[in-house]
Amino acid sequence: RIYPKRDFARFIGELFESATNNTLKVGSINYKPQPVKGEELLAYTIGFTVSGKYAAIKSFIADLERLREIAVIDNISLTGKTTEESIDLRLQLTAYFRVEG
């Protein structure tokens, strides 16, 4: 279940596609790969923001739980006002990929 590093771009594309399918607006995204000590793996720490309705945010998080890649949600924060329909989700996750020889 650990995909090769070359699939990282596809993985990011799937995150964007899932957000779009849930009618969410994608904001900024950043990532940083780090080797996993003693393993032939890279751990990509990925941070990004999306905004939209609460139900769409909830559905997006459920989609993340069904990813084929091994990914761990490290941090979630929601911001918004009760007078607004749209809320912002700031998410940090770690996805693991095999180092290619």
C-alpha positions as protocol buffer text, in pm:
chain_id: "A"
residue {
  index: 1
  type: ARG
  ca { x: 0 y: 0 z: 0 }
}
residue {
  index: 2
  type: ILE
  ca { x: 299 y: 231 z: 2 }
}
residue {
  index: 3
  type: TYR
  ca { x: 324 y: 385 z: -341 }
}
residue {
  index: 4
  type: PRO
  ca { x: 647 y: 504 z: -505 }
}
residue {
  index: 5
  type: LYS
  ca { x: 757 y: 865 z: -475 }
}
residue {
  index: 6
  type: ARG
  ca { x: 673 y: 927 z: -841 }
}
residue {
  index: 7
  type: ASP
  ca { x: 303 y: 898 z: -743 }
}
residue {
  index: 8
  type: PHE
  ca { x: 322 y: 1203 z: -515 }
}
residue {
  index: 9
  type: ALA
  ca { x: 194 y: 1443 z: -785 }
}
residue {
  index: 10
  type: ARG
  ca { x: -100 y: 1210 z: -853 }
}
residue {
  index: 11
  type: PHE
  ca { x: -172 y: 1202 z: -478 }
}
residue {
  index: 12
  type: ILE
  ca { x: -183 y: 1583 z: -461 }
}
residue {
  index: 13
  type: GLY
  ca { x: -410 y: 1582 z: -766 }
}
residue {
  index: 14
  type: GLU
  ca { x: -646 y: 1344 z: -586 }
}
residue {
  index: 15
  type: LEU
  ca { x: -659 y: 1578 z: -286 }
}
residue {
  index: 16
  type: PHE
  ca { x: -755 y: 1868 z: -516 }
}
residue {
  index: 17
  type: GLU
  ca { x: -1008 y: 1653 z: -701 }
}
residue {
  index: 18
  type: SER
  ca { x: -1169 y: 1540 z: -378 }
}
residue {
  index: 19
  type: ALA
  ca { x: -1195 y: 1899 z: -258 }
}
residue {
  index: 20
  type: THR
  ca { x: -1348 y: 2007 z: -588 }
}
residue {
  index: 21
  type: ASN
  ca { x: -1593 y: 1713 z: -587 }
}
residue {
  index: 22
  type: ASN
  ca { x: -1707 y: 1830 z: -243 }
}
residue {
  index: 23
  type: THR
  ca { x: -1758 y: 2187 z: -375 }
}
residue {
  index: 24
  type: LEU
  ca { x: -1470 y: 2321 z: -167 }
}
residue {
  index: 25
  type: LYS
  ca { x: -1236 y: 2600 z: -264 }
}
residue {
  index: 26
  type: VAL
  ca { x: -869 y: 2505 z: -227 }
}
residue {
  index: 27
  type: GLY
  ca { x: -639 y: 2766 z: -81 }
}
residue {
  index: 28
  type: SER
  ca { x: -268 y: 2735 z: -25 }
}
residue {
  index: 29
  type: ILE
  ca { x: -80 y: 2407 z: -14 }
}
residue {
  index: 30
  type: ASN
  ca { x: 272 y: 2331 z: 101 }
}
residue {
  index: 31
  type: TYR
  ca { x: 469 y: 2015 z: 152 }
}
residue {
  index: 32
  type: LYS
  ca { x: 805 y: 1899 z: 279 }
}
residue {
  index: 33
  type: PRO
  ca { x: 954 y: 1553 z: 227 }
}
residue {
  index: 34
  type: GLN
  ca { x: 1170 y: 1394 z: 495 }
}
residue {
  index: 35
  type: PRO
  ca { x: 1337 y: 1053 z: 489 }
}
residue {
  index: 36
  type: VAL
  ca { x: 1216 y: 802 z: 745 }
}
residue {
  index: 37
  type: LYS
  ca { x: 1518 y: 687 z: 944 }
}
residue {
  index: 38
  type: GLY
  ca { x: 1607 y: 324 z: 884 }
}
residue {
  index: 39
  type: GLU
  ca { x: 1345 y: 278 z: 609 }
}
residue {
  index: 40
  type: GLU
  ca { x: 1335 y: 331 z: 234 }
}
residue {
  index: 41
  type: LEU
  ca { x: 1048 y: 578 z: 279 }
}
residue {
  index: 42
  type: LEU
  ca { x: 980 y: 949 z: 248 }
}
residue {
  index: 43
  type: ALA
  ca { x: 729 y: 1113 z: 480 }
}
residue {
  index: 44
  type: TYR
  ca { x: 567 y: 1413 z: 311 }
}
residue {
  index: 45
  type: THR
  ca { x: 423 y: 1662 z: 557 }
}
residue {
  index: 46
  type: ILE
  ca { x: 144 y: 1837 z: 366 }
}
residue {
  index: 47
  type: GLY
  ca { x: -43 y: 2143 z: 482 }
}
residue {
  index: 48
  type: PHE
  ca { x: -333 y: 2300 z: 298 }
}
residue {
  index: 49
  type: THR
  ca { x: -653 y: 2497 z: 338 }
}
residue {
  index: 50
  type: VAL
  ca { x: -998 y: 2452 z: 191 }
}
residue {
  index: 51
  type: SER
  ca { x: -1316 y: 2648 z: 247 }
}
residue {
  index: 52
  type: GLY
  ca { x: -1683 y: 2576 z: 201 }
}
residue {
  index: 53
  type: LYS
  ca { x: -1991 y: 2454 z: 383 }
}
residue {
  index: 54
  type: TYR
  ca { x: -1954 y: 2241 z: 694 }
}
residue {
  index: 55
  type: ALA
  ca { x: -2120 y: 1935 z: 536 }
}
residue {
  index: 56
  type: ALA
  ca { x: -1875 y: 1953 z: 243 }
}
residue {
  index: 57
  type: ILE
  ca { x: -1579 y: 1980 z: 482 }
}
residue {
  index: 58
  type: LYS
  ca { x: -1705 y: 1676 z: 672 }
}
residue {
  index: 59
  type: SER
  ca { x: -1744 y: 1478 z: 348 }
}
residue {
  index: 60
  type: PHE
  ca { x: -1394 y: 1579 z: 237 }
}
residue {
  index: 61
  type: ILE
  ca { x: -1242 y: 1451 z: 562 }
}
residue {
  index: 62
  type: ALA
  ca { x: -1429 y: 1122 z: 514 }
}
residue {
  index: 63
  type: ASP
  ca { x: -1278 y: 1101 z: 164 }
}
residue {
  index: 64
  type: LEU
  ca { x: -931 y: 1148 z: 311 }
}
residue {
  index: 65
  type: GLU
  ca { x: -992 y: 851 z: 539 }
}
residue {
  index: 66
  type: ARG
  ca { x: -1053 y: 634 z: 231 }
}
residue {
  index: 67
  type: LEU
  ca { x: -730 y: 725 z: 50 }
}
residue {
  index: 68
  type: ARG
  ca { x: -537 y: 436 z: -103 }
}
residue {
  index: 69
  type: GLU
  ca { x: -207 y: 583 z: 16 }
}
residue {
  index: 70
  type: ILE
  ca { x: -93 y: 558 z: 374 }
}
residue {
  index: 71
  type: ALA
  ca { x: -168 y: 901 z: 515 }
}
residue {
  index: 72
  type: VAL
  ca { x: -211 y: 1025 z: 870 }
}
residue {
  index: 73
  type: ILE
  ca { x: -413 y: 1334 z: 960 }
}
residue {
  index: 74
  type: ASP
  ca { x: -186 y: 1519 z: 1202 }
}
residue {
  index: 75
  type: ASN
  ca { x: -384 y: 1835 z: 1269 }
}
residue {
  index: 76
  type: ILE
  ca { x: -721 y: 1986 z: 1180 }
}
residue {
  index: 77
  type: SER
  ca { x: -848 y: 2332 z: 1259 }
}
residue {
  index: 78
  type: LEU
  ca { x: -1176 y: 2491 z: 1159 }
}
residue {
  index: 79
  type: THR
  ca { x: -1244 y: 2861 z: 1158 }
}
residue {
  index: 80
  type: GLY
  ca { x: -1555 y: 3054 z: 1074 }
}
residue {
  index: 81
  type: LYS
  ca { x: -1833 y: 3259 z: 1218 }
}
residue {
  index: 82
  type: THR
  ca { x: -2178 y: 3134 z: 1304 }
}
residue {
  index: 83
  type: THR
  ca { x: -2322 y: 3413 z: 1087 }
}
residue {
  index: 84
  type: GLU
  ca { x: -2143 y: 3282 z: 776 }
}
residue {
  index: 85
  type: GLU
  ca { x: -2220 y: 2968 z: 576 }
}
residue {
  index: 86
  type: SER
  ca { x: -1858 y: 2912 z: 476 }
}
residue {
  index: 87
  type: ILE
  ca { x: -1589 y: 2783 z: 708 }
}
residue {
  index: 88
  type: ASP
  ca { x: -1217 y: 2732 z: 657 }
}
residue {
  index: 89
  type: LEU
  ca { x: -1036 y: 2406 z: 720 }
}
residue {
  index: 90
  type: ARG
  ca { x: -662 y: 2402 z: 782 }
}
residue {
  index: 91
  type: LEU
  ca { x: -532 y: 2049 z: 755 }
}
residue {
  index: 92
  type: GLN
  ca { x: -192 y: 1895 z: 807 }
}
residue {
  index: 93
  type: LEU
  ca { x: -128 y: 1537 z: 710 }
}
residue {
  index: 94
  type: THR
  ca { x: 168 y: 1307 z: 655 }
}
residue {
  index: 95
  type: ALA
  ca { x: 173 y: 1076 z: 352 }
}
residue {
  index: 96
  type: TYR
  ca { x: 430 y: 802 z: 306 }
}
residue {
  index: 97
  type: PHE
  ca { x: 597 y: 705 z: -22 }
}
residue {
  index: 98
  type: ARG
  ca { x: 865 y: 455 z: -116 }
}
residue {
  index: 99
  type: VAL
  ca { x: 1205 y: 588 z: -221 }
}
residue {
  index: 100
  type: GLU
  ca { x: 1275 y: 478 z: -574 }
}
residue {
  index: 101
  type: GLY
  ca { x: 1612 y: 321 z: -642 }
}
